Each structure stands twice: as C-alpha cells, then as structure tokens.
C-alpha cells in the first residue's frame, strides 16, 4: 500500500473520506435537495415548448410581416383532412359546417377555415378536403387530453361516413408515448443484467443505479424550475433523462469497481473510498467536464432550440458527476466491506494477473502495433465513406409509420392535391408607398410576379397574389411539384429566395420574402449546416485544452481528439447508409429513403464526442497512473487496458442498450439519434479502445508523456494527489517482455521522437 505524499491527501481524497465518514449526512442532504427542488418546481416551474425563431432571415421577416398586416395568420396552422370513399365531400355540407363550428369553439383555437368556401381547399376530384385550424400555440405541446375535444368536434364528419385524419403538428399529439417508456425500461433491465453478470455483486449492481436515478431526479426537478424563467425545447427533459441516466450509471460504476478492487487489496474501507474518489473520481470529473463542454458548445449555433437542448443535457451530466463524487462515496461508506455480501456468483473486480485475457490482448497488439493501427483506421474509414453523400433536410410525415394519423393525413393530401401541397410556400411582397396607394400598380405587379413564379421549374401551381387588408403586402402561395423532404424542393426554395423573387421585384420598389413551414425548415437546415464547422472547432479545441491540462501530454490530447473525430465520422456514415441510402432501413421501420434530419449531426457530434471522451479518459487515467508509478510505457498501457476492461465493457453494453432501445420509437429523427449513438458507443468500446489507443501508444512510446518545460510551467496543475493516491499496479510483466530478447540491442529513444513497440526497451527503468 502506498503512503500519502508529504503534503497529505489531496482535495478529492479528503472529500471522499469525509463523505464516507458522514454518510447519512450526505444522503440526507441529497434527499433534502431533491425534495426542495421538487416542491419549488411544482410552485414555480415552467413548461417546455419548441421555438424555431430565426431573426434576420427572409423566412422570419416574411412571417413577421404576415402577422403584422393580416388577421388570422398568427399561431400555428394544422390541417384536418377529410375524404369520402364515395362521391364528393360537398355532399356532406351539414356535417362539414357542424364540425367547423365545433372546432372554432375549442380552446386555444384562433381560426378555422371552411373548405366549402375556401378556394383550393377541395381536391380536383372532390374526394378530399382540408380544414385548416390555427392554434395559439404548437398543438404538439398540448396535453394529450386535448385530442378528446378535437375528436368530439369532428364526430359529425365520422358519423356521416367520412374519413378524418389529423395532419402535423396536431397529429403528433396523437402519437403514443409508450414506446419511449418501453425503451427506458429495456435500458434499465439490461443495466441490471449486465452488472449482475459482469460483477456478481447485488450491492455493486444496485449502488450505481440508485446514484444515477437520484441524480437524474434532482436534475429534472432543477430543469423544470429553470424552465419557469428560461425557454427550453420540448425534447429537453427527454434528452436530459437519456444523458443523465446513462452517464450516471457509468460514473458510479467506475467508482464502485475501483473501490472493490482496493478492498480486495486489503485497504481499509474509508481509506479505500478516499483513494477511489482521488483516482476514479478525478477521471469522472474530467469526463463530465468534457461531456458538458461538448453539449454547451451547441450554444455556439446561435439557435435557441439547439442551445437549450445542450444546456439541459449538460445540467444532467454535471449533476450526475456531483452525485458520483459525493453520494456514491457516502453509500460506499455505509456498505463498507459488506459490498459483496449478497451475490449471484463469485464477485469480481479488476483483473490483476498477467494471464488475464486483456493482458494477453495487449501483448498481441504490442507485437504488431502498425497492423492493428492500420486495421482500426481502415474499419472506421470504410464506415465513414457514406458521409460524403450526406444530405441534410427535414424528415416529413411521409416517412413516419402508417400507424400514425399525421402520416395518413400526409398521404391523403398527396393523393388529392399532389406532394407539394404538404409543404406550400408563401411569397410575400412588401410594397412601397406608391404601390400601396395605387391599385393599378398593385395589379400590374401581382400579374408580373405570378408569371415569374409560375415559370420556375419545379413549381406545380401559383395562386393569384392578393393584397393584405391594408394593401401593404401582396401574398401568393407557391405549391412545389415535389414533397417537403425532397431535395428538389430545397433547390426550389433557394432558387425562389436567391434568384426569382429578387429578379421579379427588381426596380419596383417592393421587397420579397419566401416563408411558410417548408421554407422555415430549410432555413433552419441551412443555418445549422453553416454553424456545424464552428461548433466542431470550438468543442474539439476546448476538449484538447482540457485533456492537455489533465494529462499534461500534447500528444495524448491531440490523439484523443483526432480518434474521436474518426469515431463520429464512422457513426455518421452508418446513419447515412441506413436512412438516406436505405440499407436495412426496413429493419428499423423506415418505409422510404429520407434525408438526415438537420439537427441530428449537430446533436450527435456533441453527445458522441463527449461520450467517446468518457471511455478514453477512464482508460488513459489508469494508464497514466501506472506510468507515474513505473514510467514503463508498455506496462502502463497493458495495466490500464486490463484494469478498465470489464468496467468499460459493461458500461458500453449498458449505454448501447439504452440508445438502441429507442429504435422502438415511431419518430424517425429519434431512430437516427438512437442508431448513431448506439453505433458510436460500440465503435469506441471496440475499435478505438482495443485497437487504436493501445497501438498508437505503443508506437509513440515515451513521447506519449513528453511535455515541453515552458508548457509545463504555463499549465495549471490539477493533480495534487500525485501517484501516491493511486494503488500500485499489479506486478505483471510488460507486454513486450515476450520479445525482449529481440529488442535488447535497441537504442534508448530520446523524447519526443516516437518509437515502435519492438524498440521501446528504453522505457524500462
């Protein structure tokens, strides 16, 4: 056992020991915190709703002009689609008028159009009609019980043998949430099973789950309270729950595993808790800081919807880390040496002998590091190939399951009015004072504008431009020939915004804008696409600086950042291949090829980069501990790989099962995130951890730990524990000892020059 350094235990060691000695006090503080935040949330908490405002864009300016100069254009519009199997819908006048009147009397409804008196609301064959309902908010955020009133309002239509379907976003309210709850249950069940099989101890299984659940409850209560003062996206609590539960289990698991290893080595329980927090707790804080920083980087997008998602998930990660370094030590202190008393098989912790399978794997990698490095990079390169053809867009209701009413409404509109009717564009011309006062000028401009718009390829129809009530605007509807998620529609929107409308209004004094749901979605996509390189650069640079400060090695920090970029590219490639190319999409309930949802790459990058760093930080932390004890690079890599093998494998299995379980969702964007995140965890836990990290560290040799003197003086020292805080690594032989005879004559390398595994004999001192 190591003795403390001359300066005494460090801060983290003291925190861990204190929590273990005052366990009930710490537990009580967390319970009081949860109760207090829960009560405050009930009293002053807010709700979650999406806001896609994009100030300064043509789309937003056009929408603002419509709201200011026309009545009934505010709020959120959603179609109620009716169809008749026999004859025209006009033969059901009484039922239609009754339902329209009932819809108008519903709460939160601003206006309802009568298809019998609205031009273009009935299809050419008369079999389909649209009732446009405008709400004072997004109906997808309403309580599901609101649909009861809608169903009652349209009952005359159904009683008159008409088919009624709700288009998006109203139809999204009818989407069952049971799939998400099933996914969460599957994730927890797999976590229990993996922990019991992997470690055998009942208490060691329950402790990480208890810490994660309590930390998640605190973070969600706090997030609800913050929502009373700040705007958070509707998906914020869901994403926070996913991240908080996943990392919470992982973080507590890493501490529990280290604690049990120290107990088995004969360390007294309170001292074992202190050492656990000083070593694994330090790694948890570094990992959590990296994840939170990556999620916080989403704020750089300048889009509130994306930024709030990152902040919400970041809060859950920070709370999970705080619970891990305080509540987990307290629970460990309560259990003491009894942590393995109840077990389903012989409890195991970290491997310690050189005959362990992970040590043997390290030996194999050390003999041919170039082979394993190139093989790993080749695997990631092949997986990343589809990224070159990635097309961002919005996945419309036409790609959803046919069990959803918004999908069926989409199909009825397509059959009756054409695919472009699911995403019509509104062109707004803001007139000058002469045109406002002169009716003849307005009519001339309206006719010219309609001709120019109708001549654009990809336009199915253009309505006659009509003036606003105050004659300040000319308003016309352009119906594309293709659906909202079609690439041709995106091209058409860009053509109208950049070429057609400016050219048609050139020299007239009027200013044109293209708005509408489809145009807003495309503008949102364009904005995120333009911001993605900036977010990647900010997050990678910040992570590099953090890892450089913690591990005090430019090479390790750079390698970690680069390998994570390869991992993310591979995960992107799988998403493109499945959803955009359609390879195996039917296995996940995808009925057609779809573009990649515009915000998925940005969200995936932040989450995947953070989670990838998690596993690498834990692995590198153990490698660095071994290096500080022996300054033997080969032995350090082998010891770190073996010591973290079981716990990282279990953590990865849990995280993968949680993510992949969300493939049961009926939402295509959720499926994309679930598959991308699940694949990324698999890649990190296998290709990166088992091939790329050890192979590259063997090749670089002592250069892994090189730090220029001037940089060492510049960087803050975040490792007050020193090597004395960590237990000495097991006395195992270095992986390269099997080939020592072949390398005895190798010269000692001079840092920072990289050396191969076969010539690293100079590491043994």
C-alpha positions in Angstrom: 0.0 0.0 0.0 1.3 3.5 -0.8 1.7 6.1 1.9 0.4 9.5 1.4 2.6 12.1 -0.1 4.4 14.6 2.2 1.8 17.2 1.6 -1.0 14.9 2.8 -4.1 13.7 0.9 -5.4 15.9 -1.8 -8.8 17.6 -2.0 -10.6 14.8 -3.8 -9.2 12.2 -1.3 -10.4 14.3 1.6 -13.9 14.8 0.0 -14.3 11.1 -0.5 -13.1 10.2 3.0 -15.4 12.8 4.6 -18.4 11.6 2.7 -17.7 8.0 3.8 -17.4 9.0 7.4 -20.5 11.2 7.3 -22.6 9.0 5.0 -26.0 9.6 6.5 -25.5 13.4 6.5 -24.6 13.3 2.7 -27.6 11.1 1.9 -29.9 13.4 3.9 -28.5 16.5 2.0 -29.3 14.8 -1.4 -32.8 13.8 -0.2 -33.5 17.4 1.1 -32.1 18.8 -2.2 -34.5 16.6 -4.2 -37.5 17.5 -2.0 -36.7 21.2 -2.1 -36.3 21.3 -5.9 -39.4 19.2 -6.4 -41.6 21.5 -4.3 -40.1 24.6 -6.0 -40.7 23.1 -9.4 -44.3 22.5 -8.5 -44.7 26.0 -7.3 -42.7 28.0 -9.9 -41.6 25.5 -12.6 -42.4 26.1 -16.2 -43.3 24.1 -19.3 -41.2 23.0 -22.3 -42.0 24.2 -25.8 -40.1 24.5 -29.1 -39.2 27.8 -30.6 -37.7 28.0 -34.0 -37.4 31.8 -34.4 -34.6 32.7 -36.8 -34.4 36.5 -36.6 -32.9 38.3 -39.6 -33.7 35.6 -42.1 -36.0 36.0 -45.1 -38.3 33.4 -43.7 -38.7 35.0 -40.3 -39.1 38.5 -41.8 -41.9 37.3 -44.1 -43.7 35.6 -41.2 -43.5 38.7 -39.1 -44.9 40.9 -41.9 -47.8 38.5 -42.3 -48.6 38.5 -38.6 -48.4 42.4 -38.5 -50.5 43.1 -41.6 -53.1 40.2 -41.8 -55.6 38.7 -39.5 -55.6 35.0 -38.7 -52.0 34.4 -39.8 -50.5 34.1 -36.3 -50.2 31.0 -34.2 -49.6 27.5 -35.7 -51.7 26.1 -38.5 -52.5 22.4 -38.8 -54.8 20.6 -41.3 -57.7 18.3 -40.5 -58.0 16.2 -43.7 -61.3 14.6 -44.6 -62.0 12.2 -47.5 -65.0 10.5 -48.9 -64.9 7.0 -50.4 -68.0 7.6 -52.5 -68.6 10.9 -54.3 -67.6 14.4 -53.4 -67.2 15.8 -49.9 -69.5 18.6 -50.9 -72.4 16.2 -50.5 -71.7 16.3 -46.7 -72.3 20.0 -46.3 -74.2 19.8 -43.0 -71.6 17.6 -41.3 -68.7 19.8 -42.5 -70.3 23.0 -41.3 -71.2 21.5 -38.0 -67.6 20.3 -37.4 -66.1 23.6 -38.5 -68.3 25.4 -36.0 -67.4 23.0 -33.2 -63.7 23.3 -33.9 -63.9 27.1 -33.7 -65.3 26.8 -30.2 -62.4 24.7 -28.9 -59.9 26.4 -26.5 -56.6 27.6 -28.0 -58.1 27.9 -31.5 -57.7 31.2 -33.3 -59.4 30.4 -36.6 -60.8 27.6 -38.7 -61.3 27.7 -42.5 -64.4 26.2 -44.1 -63.3 24.1 -47.1 -66.7 24.7 -48.8 -65.9 28.4 -49.0 -62.1 28.4 -49.2 -60.6 28.3 -52.7 -58.3 25.4 -53.3 -59.3 23.5 -50.1 -61.1 20.8 -52.0 -59.2 18.4 -54.4 -59.9 18.4 -58.1 -61.9 15.2 -57.9 -63.9 16.5 -54.9 -63.0 13.5 -52.8 -60.6 15.2 -50.3 -60.8 18.4 -48.4 -58.6 20.3 -45.9 -59.9 22.2 -42.8 -57.1 24.4 -41.7 -57.1 25.0 -37.9 -54.9 27.7 -36.5 -53.9 27.4 -32.8 -52.5 30.0 -30.5 -49.5 27.6 -29.8 -48.0 24.5 -31.1 -50.7 21.8 -30.7 -48.0 19.1 -30.4 -47.2 20.6 -27.0 -50.7 20.4 -25.7 -51.9 17.9 -23.1 -52.9 14.6 -24.9 -56.4 15.0 -23.4 -56.9 17.9 -25.8 -57.5 15.4 -28.6 -60.7 14.3 -26.8 -62.2 17.7 -27.6 -60.9 17.5 -31.2 -62.4 14.1 -31.7 -65.7 15.3 -30.3 -65.7 18.3 -32.7 -65.2 16.1 -35.8 -67.6 13.4 -34.7 -70.3 14.7 -37.2 -67.9 14.0 -40.1 -67.2 10.5 -38.9 -70.9 9.9 -38.3 -71.5 10.9 -41.9 -69.1 8.2 -43.1 -66.2 10.5 -43.8 -62.6 9.5 -43.0 -60.9 12.1 -40.8 -57.1 12.4 -40.2 -55.1 15.0 -38.3 -52.0 16.4 -40.1 -48.9 17.6 -38.4 -48.4 19.2 -35.9 -51.8 18.3 -34.4 -51.4 14.7 -35.4 -48.1 14.5 -33.4 -50.2 14.9 -30.3 -51.9 11.5 -31.1 -48.5 9.7 -31.2 -48.4 7.2 -28.3 -45.5 7.7 -25.9 -45.5 4.1 -24.7 -42.5 3.2 -27.0 -40.3 5.7 -25.1 -41.2 4.2 -21.7 -40.6 0.8 -23.1 -37.2 1.9 -24.2 -36.3 3.2 -20.8 -37.5 0.0 -19.1 -35.4 -2.1 -21.5 -32.3 0.1 -20.8 -32.7 -0.3 -17.0 -33.4 -4.1 -17.3 -30.2 -4.6 -19.4 -28.2 -2.5 -17.0 -29.2 -4.8 -14.1 -28.5 -7.9 -16.1 -25.1 -6.7 -17.3 -24.0 -5.6 -13.9 -25.0 -8.8 -12.2 -23.3 -10.9 -14.8 -20.2 -8.7 -15.0 -19.6 -8.3 -11.3 -21.7 -10.8 -9.4 -22.5 -8.5 -6.5 -26.1 -7.4 -5.8 -25.0 -4.2 -3.9 -22.4 -3.3 -6.5 -25.3 -3.5 -9.1 -27.8 -1.5 -7.1 -25.5 1.3 -6.0 -24.8 2.8 -9.5 -28.5 2.5 -10.3 -29.5 4.3 -7.1 -27.0 7.1 -7.5 -28.0 7.6 -11.2 -31.7 7.7 -10.5 -31.4 10.1 -7.6 -29.1 12.4 -9.5 -31.5 12.3 -12.5 -34.5 13.2 -10.3 -32.6 16.2 -8.9 -31.5 17.4 -12.4 -35.0 17.1 -13.9 -36.6 18.9 -10.9 -34.0 21.7 -11.3 -34.5 21.8 -15.1 -38.3 22.2 -14.6 -37.6 25.1 -12.2 -35.3 26.8 -14.7 -38.0 26.4 -17.3 -40.1 28.8 -15.4 -37.6 31.6 -16.2 -36.0 30.4 -19.4 -37.3 28.8 -22.7 -36.3 25.2 -23.1 -37.1 22.9 -26.1 -39.8 20.3 -25.7 -37.3 17.5 -26.0 -35.0 19.0 -23.3 -36.2 16.8 -20.4 -36.1 13.6 -22.6 -32.6 14.3 -23.7 -31.6 15.2 -20.2 -33.0 11.9 -18.9 -31.2 9.9 -21.5 -27.9 11.5 -20.8 -28.2 11.7 -17.0 -29.2 8.1 -16.6 -26.6 6.8 -19.0 -23.6 8.7 -17.6 -24.9 8.5 -14.0 -24.7 4.7 -14.1 -21.3 4.7 -15.9 -19.7 7.2 -13.5 -20.9 5.4 -10.3 -19.9 2.1 -11.8 -16.3 3.3 -12.3 -16.1 4.3 -8.7 -17.7 1.2 -7.3 -15.3 -1.0 -9.4 -12.2 0.8 -8.1 -13.4 0.7 -4.5 -14.0 -3.1 -4.6 -10.5 -3.6 -6.1 -9.0 -1.6 -3.3 -10.9 -3.6 -0.7 -9.7 -6.9 -2.2 -6.1 -5.5 -1.9 -6.6 -5.1 1.8 -7.2 -1.3 2.0 -9.3 -0.1 5.0 -12.9 1.0 3.7 -12.7 4.7 4.5 -9.2 5.0 3.0 -10.4 3.0 0.0 -13.2 5.4 -0.6 -10.8 8.4 -0.4 -8.4 6.8 -2.9 -11.3 5.9 -5.1 -12.5 9.5 -5.3 -8.9 10.7 -5.7 -8.3 8.5 -8.8 -11.5 7.3 -10.5 -13.4 10.4 -9.1 -10.9 12.6 -10.8 -11.4 10.8 -14.1 -15.2 11.2 -13.6 -14.9 15.0 -13.2 -12.7 15.2 -16.3 -15.1 13.1 -18.3 -18.1 15.0 -17.1 -16.4 18.4 -17.8 -15.6 17.1 -21.4 -19.2 16.0 -22.0 -20.8 19.1 -20.5 -18.4 21.3 -22.6 -19.3 19.5 -25.8 -23.0 19.9 -25.0 -22.5 23.5 -24.1 -20.8 24.0 -27.4 -24.2 23.7 -29.0 -25.0 27.2 -27.8 -22.5 28.4 -30.5 -25.1 27.6 -33.1 -27.0 30.7 -32.2 -30.2 28.7 -32.5 -32.2 28.7 -29.2 -33.8 25.3 -30.0 -30.4 23.6 -30.2 -28.7 25.6 -27.5 -31.3 24.7 -24.8 -31.1 21.1 -25.6 -27.4 21.2 -25.0 -27.8 23.1 -21.8 -30.4 20.7 -20.5 -28.3 17.7 -21.2 -25.3 19.4 -19.7 -27.1 20.1 -16.5 -28.0 16.4 -16.1 -24.3 15.4 -16.7 -23.0 17.9 -14.2 -25.5 16.7 -11.5 -24.6 13.1 -12.3 -20.9 13.8 -11.7 -21.7 15.7 -8.5 -23.7 12.7 -7.2 -20.9 10.4 -8.2 -18.2 12.1 -6.2 -20.4 12.7 -3.1 -23.4 10.4 -2.9 -21.5 7.3 -4.2 -18.7 7.6 -1.6 -21.4 8.0 1.1 -23.2 4.8 0.0 -19.8 3.0 -0.2 -19.1 4.2 3.3 -22.4 2.8 4.5 -21.7 -0.6 2.8 -18.1 -0.7 3.9 -16.6 -4.2 3.4 -20.1 -5.7 3.1 -20.5 -4.6 -0.5 -20.0 -8.2 -1.8 -22.1 -9.9 1.0 -25.0 -10.6 -1.3 -24.0 -12.0 -4.7 -25.3 -14.2 -7.6 -21.8 -15.5 -8.3 -18.3 -15.1 -7.0 -17.8 -11.3 -7.0 -15.1 -10.0 -9.3 -13.5 -6.5 -9.6 -10.5 -5.5 -11.7 -8.2 -8.2 -13.1 -4.7 -8.3 -11.7 -2.7 -11.1 -13.3 -0.7 -11.2 -16.5 -2.6 -14.3 -17.6 -5.8 -12.2 -17.9 -7.3 -12.1 -21.4 -6.8 -8.4 -21.6 -3.1 -8.6 -20.8 -2.7 -11.2 -23.5 -4.5 -8.9 -25.9 -2.1 -6.1 -25.0 0.8 -8.4 -25.7 -0.6 -9.2 -29.1 -1.1 -5.5 -30.0 2.4 -4.6 -28.9 3.9 -7.1 -31.2 2.3 -5.6 -34.4 1.1 -2.1 -33.5 1.2 -0.9 -37.0 -1.1 -3.7 -38.2 -3.7 -3.1 -35.5 -3.5 0.7 -36.0 -4.0 0.5 -39.8 -6.7 -2.1 -39.4 -8.7 0.0 -37.0 -8.4 3.1 -39.1 -9.4 1.1 -42.2 -12.6 -0.1 -40.4 -13.5 3.5 -39.4 -12.7 4.7 -42.9 -15.0 2.2 -44.6 -17.8 3.0 -42.2 -17.3 6.8 -42.8 -17.5 6.5 -46.6 -21.2 7.4 -46.9 -20.6 10.7 -45.1 -19.5 12.2 -48.4 -23.1 12.0 -49.7 -24.9 13.1 -46.6 -27.9 15.3 -47.4 -29.5 17.3 -44.6 -33.1 18.1 -44.5 -36.4 17.7 -42.7 -38.0 14.3 -42.4 -41.6 14.9 -43.1 -44.7 13.0 -42.0 -44.5 10.9 -45.2 -41.6 8.9 -43.7 -43.4 8.1 -40.4 -45.2 4.9 -39.6 -48.6 4.4 -41.3 -50.0 3.7 -37.8 -49.7 7.5 -37.2 -52.6 9.8 -38.1 -50.2 12.5 -39.4 -48.7 10.0 -41.8 -52.2 9.1 -43.1 -53.2 12.7 -43.5 -50.0 13.3 -45.4 -50.8 10.5 -47.8 -54.4 11.8 -48.3 -53.1 15.3 -49.2 -50.6 13.8 -51.6 -53.3 11.8 -53.4 -55.7 14.7 -53.5 -53.6 17.7 -54.1 -50.1 16.5 -55.0 -47.0 16.0 -52.8 -46.1 19.7 -52.8 -49.4 20.5 -51.0 -47.8 19.1 -47.9 -45.3 22.0 -47.9 -46.7 25.0 -49.7 -44.5 28.2 -49.8 -45.8 31.7 -49.2 -44.3 34.6 -51.1 -44.7 38.0 -49.5 -44.0 41.2 -51.4 -43.7 44.3 -49.1 -44.9 47.2 -51.3 -43.6 50.7 -51.4 -45.8 53.7 -50.7 -46.7 54.3 -54.4 -48.0 50.7 -54.8 -49.9 50.9 -51.6 -51.8 53.9 -52.8 -52.2 52.9 -56.5 -54.4 49.8 -57.1 -53.4 49.6 -60.8 -49.7 49.4 -59.8 -50.5 46.6 -57.4 -52.5 44.6 -60.0 -49.7 45.0 -62.6 -47.1 43.9 -60.1 -49.3 40.9 -59.0 -49.7 39.7 -62.6 -45.9 40.0 -63.3 -45.0 38.2 -60.0 -47.4 35.4 -60.7 -46.0 34.8 -64.2 -42.4 34.8 -63.0 -43.1 32.4 -60.2 -45.1 30.0 -62.4 -42.2 29.9 -64.9 -39.8 28.4 -62.4 -39.1 24.7 -62.9 -40.4 22.6 -60.1 -43.4 24.8 -59.4 -46.8 22.9 -59.6 -49.0 26.0 -59.2 -49.1 29.6 -58.1 -52.2 31.3 -56.6 -53.2 34.8 -57.7 -51.4 37.3 -55.5 -53.8 39.1 -53.2 -53.2 42.3 -51.2 -53.3 42.4 -47.4 -56.2 44.3 -45.8 -54.1 47.4 -45.5 -52.7 47.0 -49.1 -49.1 46.9 -47.7 -48.4 43.3 -48.8 -49.0 41.1 -51.8 -49.4 37.5 -50.8 -49.3 34.4 -53.0 -49.0 30.7 -52.5 -46.5 28.6 -54.5 -47.1 24.8 -54.5 -43.9 22.8 -55.3 -44.1 19.7 -57.6 -42.3 17.7 -55.0 -42.7 16.8 -51.3 -41.1 18.8 -48.4 -38.3 16.4 -47.8 -37.3 16.1 -51.5 -34.0 17.6 -52.5 -35.7 19.3 -55.4 -37.9 21.2 -53.0 -34.8 22.5 -51.2 -33.4 23.6 -54.5 -36.6 25.4 -55.4 -36.7 27.3 -52.1 -33.1 28.5 -52.7 -34.0 29.5 -56.3 -37.0 31.5 -55.2 -35.2 33.2 -52.4 -31.9 34.0 -54.2 -33.0 34.5 -57.8 -36.7 34.5 -58.8 -38.3 36.8 -56.2 -35.5 39.4 -56.2 -35.4 39.5 -60.0 -39.2 39.7 -60.3 -39.4 42.7 -57.9 -36.2 44.4 -59.1 -36.8 48.0 -59.9 -40.4 48.0 -58.5 -39.5 49.3 -55.0 -41.0 46.2 -53.4 -39.1 43.7 -51.3 -39.9 40.0 -51.4 -39.7 37.2 -48.9 -40.3 33.4 -49.0 -41.9 32.0 -45.9 -44.0 29.1 -44.8 -43.3 25.9 -42.8 -41.2 24.3 -45.6 -39.2 27.5 -46.1 -38.6 27.9 -42.4 -37.5 24.3 -42.1 -35.0 24.7 -45.0 -33.7 28.0 -43.4 -33.2 26.1 -40.2 -31.3 23.4 -42.0 -29.1 26.0 -43.8 -28.4 27.8 -40.5 -27.3 24.6 -38.7 -25.2 23.4 -41.7 -23.3 26.7 -41.7 -22.7 26.6 -37.9 -21.6 22.9 -37.7 -17.9 23.5 -38.6 -17.8 26.3 -36.0 -19.2 24.0 -33.3 -16.9 21.2 -34.2 -13.9 23.5 -34.0 -14.9 25.1 -30.7 -15.7 21.7 -29.0 -12.5 20.0 -30.3 -10.3 22.9 -29.3 -11.8 23.1 -25.8 -11.5 19.4 -25.3 -7.9 19.4 -26.4 -7.0 22.1 -23.9 -8.8 20.3 -21.1 -7.1 17.0 -21.8 -3.8 18.7 -22.2 -4.2 20.2 -18.7 -5.3 17.0 -17.1 -2.9 14.5 -18.7 -0.1 17.0 -19.4 0.7 15.5 -22.8 0.1 17.3 -26.1 0.3 14.0 -28.0 -2.3 12.2 -25.8 -4.7 15.2 -26.0 -4.3 15.5 -29.8 -4.6 11.8 -30.3 -7.8 11.6 -28.3 -9.4 14.5 -30.2 -8.5 13.0 -33.6 -9.6 9.5 -32.8 -13.0 10.8 -31.6 -13.4 12.7 -34.9 -12.8 9.4 -36.7 -15.4 7.7 -34.5 -18.0 10.3 -35.1 -17.5 10.2 -38.9 -18.0 6.4 -38.8 -21.2 6.8 -36.8 -22.4 9.5 -39.3 -21.7 7.0 -42.1 -23.9 4.3 -40.6 -26.8 6.7 -40.2 -26.4 7.9 -43.9 -26.2 4.3 -45.1 -29.3 3.2 -43.2 -31.6 6.2 -43.6 -30.5 8.0 -46.7 -29.3 5.1 -48.7 -32.0 2.7 -47.3 -29.6 -0.1 -46.4 -31.6 -2.2 -44.0 -33.9 0.6 -43.2 -36.9 -1.7 -43.2 -35.4 -3.5 -40.1 -36.0 -0.3 -38.2 -39.4 0.5 -39.6 -38.2 3.0 -42.2 -40.5 2.8 -45.3 -38.6 5.0 -47.6 -35.2 6.8 -48.1 -35.0 10.0 -46.1 -32.6 12.8 -45.7 -30.7 13.1 -42.4 -32.7 15.3 -40.0 -30.9 18.7 -40.0 -30.2 18.8 -36.2 -29.2 15.2 -35.9 -25.5 15.6 -36.9 -25.0 18.6 -34.6 -26.7 16.8 -31.6 -24.8 13.6 -32.4 -21.5 15.4 -32.6 -21.9 17.0 -29.1 -23.2 13.8 -27.5 -20.8 11.3 -29.2 -17.7 13.5 -28.7 -18.5 13.8 -25.1 -19.3 10.1 -24.5 -16.3 9.0 -26.6 -14.1 11.1 -24.4 -15.7 9.4 -21.3 -14.2 5.9 -22.1 -10.9 7.4 -23.3 -10.5 9.5 -20.2 -11.1 6.5 -18.0 -8.7 4.3 -19.9 -6.0 7.0 -20.1 -6.4 7.8 -16.4 -5.5 4.3 -15.5 -2.6 4.2 -18.0 -1.3 7.4 -16.6 -1.5 6.1 -13.0 0.6 3.1 -14.0 3.1 5.4 -15.8 3.5 7.6 -12.8 4.4 4.5 -10.7 6.8 2.7 -13.0 7.5 5.1 -16.0 7.2 2.0 -18.2 5.0 2.8 -21.2 4.3 -0.8 -22.2 3.4 -1.9 -18.7 1.3 1.2 -18.3 -0.7 0.5 -21.4 -1.3 -3.1 -20.5 -2.2 -2.4 -16.9 -4.6 0.4 -17.9 -6.3 -1.7 -20.6 -6.7 -4.7 -18.3 -7.8 -2.7 -15.2 -10.6 -0.9 -17.1 -11.6 -3.7 -19.5 -14.5 -5.2 -17.5 -16.0 -1.9 -16.3 -15.8 -0.2 -19.7 -17.2 -3.2 -21.4 -20.2 -3.3 -19.0 -20.7 0.5 -19.2 -20.6 0.3 -23.0 -23.1 -2.5 -23.1 -25.5 -0.6 -20.8 -25.2 2.6 -22.8 -25.6 0.8 -26.2 -28.7 -1.0 -25.0 -30.2 2.3 -23.7 -29.6 4.0 -27.0 -30.6 1.2 -29.3 -33.8 0.6 -27.3 -35.1 3.9 -28.6 -35.2 2.4 -32.1 -38.7 1.3 -31.0 -39.8 5.0 -31.2 -42.1 5.9 -34.1 -40.2 9.1 -34.7 -37.6 8.8 -37.5 -35.3 11.5 -36.1 -35.3 9.7 -32.7 -34.4 6.5 -34.6 -31.5 8.3 -36.3 -30.1 9.5 -32.9 -30.6 6.1 -31.3 -28.8 4.2 -34.1 -26.0 6.8 -34.4 -25.3 7.0 -30.7 -25.5 3.2 -30.2 -23.1 2.6 -33.1 -20.7 5.2 -31.8 -20.5 3.6 -28.3 -19.8 0.2 -30.0 -17.0 1.7 -32.1 -15.5 3.5 -29.1 -15.6 0.4 -26.9 -14.1 -1.9 -29.5 -12.2 -0.4 -32.4 -10.9 2.7 -30.5 -10.3 1.2 -27.1 -8.9 -2.2 -28.2 -7.1 -1.3 -31.4 -6.3 2.4 -31.9 -5.5 3.6 -28.4 -3.1 0.8 -27.4 -1.5 0.5 -30.8 -0.8 4.3 -31.1 0.5 4.5 -27.6 2.9 1.6 -28.2 4.2 3.3 -31.3 4.7 6.7 -29.7 6.4 5.2 -26.6 7.8 7.7 -24.2 6.7 10.5 -26.5 3.2 9.9 -25.0 4.4 11.6 -21.8 6.6 14.4 -23.2 5.7 17.9 -22.2 7.9 21.0 -23.0 9.2 22.7 -19.9 7.6 26.1 -20.9 4.2 24.5 -21.4 4.5 22.6 -18.1 5.1 25.9 -16.3 2.2 27.5 -18.1 -0.5 24.8 -17.5 -2.2 24.7 -14.1 -1.6 21.6 -12.0 -4.8 19.7 -11.5 -3.2 16.5 -10.0 -2.5 17.3 -6.3 -3.0 13.7 -5.4 0.1 12.5 -7.2 1.0 8.9 -7.8 0.8 8.2 -4.1 -3.0 8.5 -4.2 -3.3 5.6 -6.6 -2.8 1.9 -5.7 0.3 0.4 -7.2 -0.5 -1.6 -10.3 -0.4 -5.3 -10.2 3.1 -6.7 -10.7 2.6 -8.0 -14.2 5.2 -8.3 -16.8 5.2 -5.8 -19.6 3.6 -6.9 -22.9 6.8 -6.6 -24.8 8.7 -8.9 -22.5 7.9 -11.7 -24.7 10.1 -10.1 -27.4 12.7 -8.7 -25.0 15.5 -10.8 -26.5 14.9 -9.3 -29.9 15.0 -5.8 -28.5 17.9 -5.8 -26.1 20.2 -4.1 -28.5 17.7 -1.4 -29.4 18.9 2.2 -28.6 17.1 4.2 -25.9 14.7 6.7 -27.7 15.0 10.4 -27.0 11.7 12.1 -26.4 9.7 13.3 -28.2 10.6 11.0 -31.2 8.1 8.2 -31.5 9.4 4.7 -31.1 7.9 1.3 -32.0 6.9 -1.5 -29.7 9.9 -3.5 -30.7 12.4 -0.7 -29.8 10.9 0.5 -26.6 13.3 -1.2 -24.3 14.3 2.2 -23.0 11.0 2.5 -21.2 12.1 0.0 -18.6 13.8 1.9 -15.8 
